[in-house]
Amino acid sequence: MSAPDPALVDLLGLVAYGELLAFDRLAADARLAPDLPRRAALSEMAAAEIAHYRWIADRITALGARPDEAMTPYVEALQAYHDSTEPKDWLEAVTKAYVGDAVSDDFLREIADGLDGPDRQLILDVLHDSRYAEFAATEIRAAIEAEPRVANRLSMWARRLVGEALSQAGRVAAADRGALTALIARREGVDVPALFRRLTDAHTARMTAAGLNN
Amino acid sequence: MSAPDPALVDLLGLVAYGELLAFDRLAADARLAPDLPRRAALSEMAAAEIAHYRWIADRITALGARPDEAMTPYVEALQAYHDSTEPKDWLEAVTKAYVGDAVSDDFLREIADGLDGPDRQLILDVLHDSRYAEFAATEIRAAIEAEPRVANRLSMWARRLVGEALSQAGRVAAADRGALTALIARREGVDVPALFRRLTDAHTARMTAAGLNN
């Protein structure tokens, strides 16, 4: 058995902390839900994030590292993103989850391509399933149908989310001591501009699917 | 197959909403945790409550009722209890969970004794396992050991919690249109003063076990 990949523990730490925060945010968003069925639905999605956290934390432990230590470098940058994008209401909350989770999932999927078999699969497994994205897009479309002006407000909100995410991404990259960028660079023939183009295209397609303007 | 017990849906609605609220409260308490391992531990306990919520909600649906409608009568009284007992810090949060969950579990266990086999078992299954109580008692004892004056502050807090719980219990009893009291009364040879004595004795023993004064 070869020594654990040093970049791997860093990446798993980032994913684990992302899951803890996703749990936290979905649980808080559940309080904004307009009725009990939607509140329960969001609470159940939050619980799924914690199951994913456990898988990742167990893998970090199996690699001989401590989950809390692996997560610590990312606490500040990810918390700053969430603090600067606190949703004011239910629609802002679902838009934030719809836009933000998808971009970060796409990004992690790209990074995971630089890993070997089982760890690559582990990360793909914990990325959000499409269930929440469908739920969120349905909520957003229904709100726009009921009140077309909502599209404008939520589109502006989504742009602000992406802007904040990009500005914090720089801090995440600084926090991880180069491990993530090394993982990206390790992929054969990596083309960073093309990577960002793929992320941007996918984001644009999602905005359109939910009835929002890019 | 006989018609569903009318009191049963009411009781399951109360338990289901209690689970949703327990999730919500544990998730919020996790933010007060002093470090990432304790934050993760609390988040995982919150997720367990949601799994229990799902079991109860599925049973309500199988009985031909709607979970949200079964929960609605209890929303106001249970929310009022939590709003009036918002923890100011981590130790108040764990004390609240330690004291409050145990009293309500004991109470539900007594009510469940009035039910038939499978539903009785379902309710006993979703009551909190001892894992959280042990975690909370350990936290409280360690805090008292580090700073003996903490015992006084948390004991007063626990007394306030019990007082608020009793005053909201009257509203719960009013909300459920008599179904829960009917379930209690249905038990053969029920002795209400003895029931309250059992609840009080168990509460006193738990306070002592955590190093608190009654």
Interface residues (C-beta under 8 A of the other chain):
Chain A: Y17 L20 F23 D24 A27 A28 A30 R31 D35 L36 P37 R39 A40 S43 E44 A46 A47 I50 A51 Y53 R54 A57 P67 D68 M71 T72 V75
Chain B: Y17 L20 F23 D24 A27 A28 A30 R31 D35 L36 P37 R39 A40 S43 E44 A46 A47 I50 A51 Y53 R54 A57 P67 D68 M71 T72 V75
